[in-house]
Each structure stands twice: as structure tokens, then as C-alpha cells.
């Protein structure tokens, strides 16, 4: 994202053109889309999982969730850094909610039946950026895999 894109987005948020809820939804959708691309192929099961997660998490209908995912995928194609999106989440989410985001990411990683090393690396990077501690990172992984309640 170039400096002009960042400034435009910043002014849009400050002027009320984009509300905080939409910024948070988009940031989460972008992280989910980015993780699905980590192994250099996006599986349909990963897309279905993302749509389901967005539908449930944000109480969207399927069409709204698909639209949100499409916008996030388009942006993920161009984004150089996740910093701005992670900062949005750090500013708006408490620790437990950030752990929930990590669990959502694990669910996407598990969607195709296997965890790729690139996916796990990306997940660890995002967890570090969200300041999620290792024990909670592992708990989120186990919950996403169905190994812990």
C-alpha cells in the first residue's frame, strides 16, 4: 500500500467514511485471505471456511461475507505489509478477541486438511504482531483442530 493509499484510508476513517467496525471486519478478512494464500494456492475449502467464519463472527449473510472476502482478496494481492491491518486490530480488540482471530486463522489453515509450513510461519508472524503469547497461540491451534474445548 502506497503512502497516498494510506493517507486516503486514514482520512476516510477520520472523516467517518469508514467506521471502526468495518475497518475491523476488513482487517480480519484480509488476514484470513492472506493466510489462505500463504502456501501459494487458495483451496476452495479455505474459501468456504473464511466465508463461514465471516458470516458467523460478524452476523453477515452469505452474500455480504463473500463480498467482504472478495474485497479482502483483491487487497491482499497488492498489500506489501500487514502492519496497518494488524494495528487496526491491536487498537480495537482486547487480548481474548485477538486470540479468537488466531483461532480463526488456524481454522483456515486446517480447512484443506493439512498445515503447510508457510501457513504456520505466517500464523506465527501474525500472532507475534497481535501480541498473542505462545501458550494462547497453541490453545487456539488445539481448539481449531478440535483437540481442546
N, C-alpha and C positions, 0 to 999 in steps of 0.2 A: 504494500500500500504506500503510495507516494505521499509526500508532505501535503499536497493540495487535497488529496482524498481524506487524509486525517483531519485537516482543518475544516473541510466541508462537513465531515461527520461530527466533529466537535461542536461546530456552530449549530448544526441541526439538533443535537441533543440539548445544548444550552438554550436554544430558542423554542424548545418544546415541540419540535417537529418529530422527534423520535423520543418516545417515553422510555423510562428506565426498564419497564417490563419487557418491551420489545427489544431493547438492547441486550438484556439478559437472555431472552429466548434465542436471539440471533447468535450470541456468543456461544451458547451451549450447542446449538445446531451446527455452528461452524466447527467446533471441536469434534463433535461426533462425525461430521463429514470428513474432516481432516484425518481422523483415526482410521476411517474406513479406507482411505487412500494410502495408508502407511505402507502396506505390502504391495503397492503398485497395481492393485486390481480391486475394483469395488464389486463385491459379490451381491447378488440380489437379496440374499438372506440378511446381509448387513443393512441394506436399504430398508427392507421391511422392518427390521428391528429398530432402526432410527425413527421411522415413521410412527411405529407403535410407542416408542419412548416419548417422542414429542407430543403425541396425542394424549397419552396418559399424564405426563408431567405438567403440561400446560392446558389441559382440558380443551384441546383443539379437535375439530372434526378432521377426518382423513384428508380432505382437500386442503385445508389450512396447513396441516402438518407436511403434506407433500410440497406445497408452495414454499414453505419455510425451508425445507430441505433443499429444494432446487436453488433457492437464492443463496443458501449457505454453500452448496457445492460450487456454484459459479464463483463465489468469492474465494473459496478455498483453492480454486485453480490459480488465482492471482496472488494470494497472500504470501508474503515473504516471511512474516513473523506473526506469531500468535500472541505477542505481548499485549497489544491493545485489547484483545478479546479476553485474555486471562485477567488483565487489570480490571475490566468491567465486572467480572465475576468476583474477584477479590474484594472489590468495593461494595458489591451488592449482596453477597452471600455470606452467611455465617459458616463456621467450620464444618458443622454437620451437613449443611447443604453442599459445600464443596466436596465432601466425602461422597455424597449422593451422586454428584456429577462424575466422580471417578468410577463409581459403580456402574453408571450408565455407559461409560466408555468401555468398561470391561465387558458389559453385555454385548456391545457392538463387536468387540474383539472376539468373543466366543460365538458369535452368530453363525459363522461359517464352519464351526466345528473344530477349529484349531487356532492356537495363538501363534502368530508369526513373530519372529524376533524383532522385526521392525515395528510391529504393533506394540509389543511390550516396551520397547525403547521409547516410543512416542508417548505411551501411557505414563511411564516413569518421569519423562520430561514434563508433561502436563501436571502431574501430581506435585512435582517439585515447584513448579510455577504457581500452583494453587496453595502451596504450603501445607500439603497433606502429608502427615507423618507416615513412616513406613508401616507401623502396625495397622493403621487405618487403611492404608493402601492395600495391604494383604487381606484385611477383613472385607473390603469392598470386592476384591477379586474372588474370595471364597463365596460371598453372598451372590455375586453374579453367576458363579458356576453352580450354585445350589448346594454348596457344602456347609453353609452356616446360616442360621436364621437371623 
